[in-house]
Amino acid sequence: MKYAENIADVVGNTPLVKLNTVTGGIACTVLAKVEYVNPGGSVKDRIAVRMIDAAEASGALRPGGTIVEPTSGNTGVGLALIAQRRGYKCVFVCPDKVSEDKRNVLKAYGAEVVVSPTSVPPDHPDSYYSVSDRLVREIEGGWKPDQYSNPENPKSHYLSTGPEIWADTDGLVTHFVAGIGTGGTITGTGSYLRDISADRESGSGGRVQIVGADPEGSVYSGGTGRPYLVEGVGEDMWPRAYDPSVVDQVIAVSDAESFAMTRRLAREEGLLVGGSCGMAVVAALRVARDLPADAVVVVLLPDSGRGYLSKIFDDAWMSSYGFMHEDGGRTVGEVLKGKTGTLPTLVHTHPTETVRDAIEILREYGVSQMPVVTSEPPVVLGEVAGSVSERDLLASLFAGTAQLADLVAKHMSPTLPLVGEGEPVSTARHILEDADAVLVISGGKPIGVLTRADMLGFLAAWAPFDEARGPGPALSPGAHDRRRDLRLSGLISLRGRTPPSPPGRRRCSAGGPPARTAACCCSCAAGCRPLATYPSSPKEISAAPIPAPVAATTECVAVDGRVLRPRSRGDSQVAIPDSAAMRPSSHNGLVSHQSPDPAFGGSKPRPKSAKKARTSPEVTERCQR
């Protein structure tokens, strides 16, 4: 009979599988070392056995002890497999970005799981490194394998992974690509392949080149350790298990590239793997693209995709993080762009700022809530620590539970709900039924905030033309763009109707709003033309050229020898001097003006003493001309 004595005996000897579809346009051979066939589902099974064996031999781990380890899940599963058989308890500390699927797997093996935040630095008391150190001190008989500095980590790969690759490729491997996490896999495997190929002639491929794949933001590829979404790889500090002298090149890969390739590997190659595998394949294909046909690239795929079914392989999750886009229809990203015409800079505050600072920012930008981030924009999602809102701050200040000098960190609310920029507008609308605002995400990075007011403004801007006939048919994007620009230039009122064109009414040739009477007065000195030359129906508007927008200072009306301008709702028209520089502001579809002229008090209301200037004979004469 052929069988294994225990589960640890079947760790290793994983297969090499050729990649055929995702390698389009590449001449050389690209082979994937599929590590998810290990009993625990990942490459980490290899190091678990050796670390526990060494701890037992040294007396660091005693019978009935507890294994405490910070892990993204895979190392924990490997340790739990061995601990279960040998009678040890396990407590694993996972960052909050680890999927619920992977946490449940750890619990299924009988381990206790503690979750810590991703957005804190390594030396923070709440980081998963610090939490694991504290638990080891507090738990009697606790032992921390410390895969980040344990020499058995790289040694296990030097003795197993490296020899397997060399033997299975008949010594023809020319490049080895792996993600860098603790650094043990690439250091141990790379060291073996470098050593055994050191004397190989250049005509036979020369020394094996070792290439690391790293998430954007990680320190290995020159980042600062900023958070990212790919799990199990990259770091914000330099582990002792990693030897940078072994690695010839490190390639940074974005979350978006990693997740897209991960999904492709499942659909096109039949390999259901995790996000770090997609990252490694992206790096391997970049290396392989310029290699000759006789080169052999081996890329290590560390784990299975079954721990990511609720994340990378879930369309809803991918959409909410801005990695997928809706086909057809208006999207959340378009609403955000419509606020200013371009994607706005993220209005934010920091945990270290005071409540007074946060209130001033809210007032300065006219927003009611904003995210609290730990870095300056552009930020990544892991740097969003929470949010603040005027409602919560007001309640806390009046209740006496907050002071203006308090730090924002003491009074943060949870992070705003997430919505991807490619998701349909209806998704944001449903979220805003219960929330005051949503945080818009693109490629896993926050790009702005949307509120109910923003949604209402979007709906008003894109309302049907003819309200009397109800909603009209959906317009093409081009028609929508023309309609928007015509509204901005004054051709269409905010209520969706084209303004009437009475006989004799004329319009500024520079494209300004129409005058109210046949007489025309404007500061642009460009002359006037009949309004009849402008389109007046939806059909004409969709095909009409868009006039160049001009400042609203061209609008003026001459009546009874006085120059008039519209004021706020319900006010009559008042005379103003046409020589004053005017600044437009929108109010219920009309255009009001404030003068920056110091003679009238800057942007303040004009004094009554200026009324005579508004009816001067010179103004009347110029207008009539």
Buried (B, 14 or more C-beta within 10 A) or exposed (E): EEEEEEBBEBBBEBEBBEBEEBBEEBEBBBBBBBBBBBBBBBBBBBBBBBBBBBBBEEEBBEEEBBBBBBBBBBBBBBBBBBBBEBEBBBBBBBBEBBBEBBBEBBEEBEBBBBBBBBBBEEEBEEBBBBBBBEBBEEBEBBBBBBBBBBBBBBBBBBBBBBBBBBEBBEBBBBBBBBBBBBBBBBBBBBBBBBEBBEEBEEEEBEBBBBBBBBBBBBBBBEBEBBBBBBBBBBBBEEBBBBBEEBBBBBBBBBBBBBBBBBBBBBEBBEBBBBBBBBBBBBBBBBBBEEBEEEBBBBBBBBBBBBBBBBBBBEEEBBBBBBBBBBEEEBBBBBBBBBBEEEBBEBBBBBBEBBBEBBBEBBEEEEBBBBBBBBBEBEBBBBBBBBBBBBEBBEEBBEEEEBEEEBBBBEBBBEBBBBBBBBBBBEBBBEBBEEBBBBBBBBBBBBBBBBBBBBBEBBEEBBBBBEEEEEEEEEBEEEBBEBBBBBBBBBBBEEEBEBBEBEEEBBBBBBBBBBBBBEBBBBBBEBEBEEBEEBBBEBEEBBEBEBBEBBBBBBBBBBEEEBBBBBBEEEEEBBBBBBEBEBEBEEEEBBBBBBBEBEEBBEEEEBEEEBEEBBBBEEBBEBBEE
